[in-house]
Amino acid sequence: MSVTSISDKNKYMLWSISGGRCQYRGCNQILHTDILTKRNFNKSYIAHIVADSPGGPRGCSTRSVQLADDISNLMLLCDTHHRLIDRDDVAGNPESLLVEMKAEHENRIANACAIAPDKQSHIVTLNMNIGVHTPNVQYSIVSQYLAPDYYPAEAKNIDLGIINSLNKDSDPNFWSDELRNLNQKFERFLFPLLNSGEIKHISLFPFGSMPILMKLGTMLNDIYSVDVRQRRRNPDTWNFEADIDTVYKLELAAEVKTNIALKIELSDTITDDRITSVLGEDTSVYSIKIENPDNDFVKSRKQIADFGEKMKEAFREIKRSHGQEAILNIFPAMPVSLAVQLGRVWMPKADLSMTIYDQNIDLGGFVKAIDIVHQTA
């Protein structure tokens, strides 16, 4: 039990530098609002790291008095962690650990509040069935990955998919239904905000099939400021690393034939027979590949940007050889962020119309999914 009357100055200062949240590592509970009723009241406790009496938790015969009303010795805590450090587990919460927690929390609050106003970003997600998997990319999960570059403009995300949809990619109307849903949600929830200028920047966290992601990319073209994120499996994170160089190689077709196919072999290789079994032998096959295909290789923004530049080159080369009115058939094996980037760099007036295929084991291989048609005027 504290015997010191802490000054109002230090109480206010502690509330400010802690952001009104519990400073115990991993807690971060808001201490001015009840989580259930949402009513506002002060439910915080001010705890001493070094007790204000020598016989208290972590007390000292000399320093207890000296630090009794010292802001460096005070922590803002919730009831649970106040009890933990002063009663239930004093030995497990030594002075050195609490000092470390306090500094860590206050530095995080300071960094978050120092972000410039132009760094606010709207979080956009796409949750879509991939085979038998139904993702659930939530605001509470992905919002933590914006800092230190951006911070959430709103305490919610705009989702353009359907969570727990009963549609499966083997269903006859799957692609038309998913495309209609994407168009409707984009037009209702996102486009008005983009058109009005309310949204200045988007942090996009996509999890879906390649064709729909490419279509979304054409809707979020390079006119808008979009940070396309990539979920990694090892480690499990949406964070980016520093710039990484990846060499994307464009292999041109040996002959100009009637049909055109572009294999994007980044997550896995695609043999030509899988293409000709769909389009026939009279097909010019192009490829964009990397030395070691891997579904987890995208770790930096530079890899996404560099892929976009290689796609622009591919679009130019194929149009030069086949003409503006040809149809480019895309067969993708690639990370989700690069599927979005493909759509973002595609120019609706300059580049070829595309037919996007999707690999479906239940249907025996690549199947036609959607068309993306260029503008003629």
ABEGO torsion letter per residue (X at the ends): XBABBBBAAAAAAAAAAAGGBBABBGAGBBAABBAAAGBBBBABBBBBABBABAABBGBBAAAAAAAAABAAABBBBBAAAAAAAAAABAAABBAAAAAAAAAAAAAAAAAAAABBAAABBBBBBBBBBBEABBBBBBAAAAAAAAOAABBBABABBBBABBBGBABBAABAAAAAAAAAAAAAAAAAAAAAAAAAGABABBBBBBBBBAAAAAAAAAABBAABBBBBBBBBAOBBBABBBBBBBBBBBBBBBABBBABBBBBBBAABBBBAAAAAAAAEABBBBBBBBBABBBAAABABAAAAAAAAAAAAAAAAAAAAAAEAABBBBBBBBBBAAAAAAAAAABBAAABBBBBBBBBBAAAGEBBBABBBBBBAX
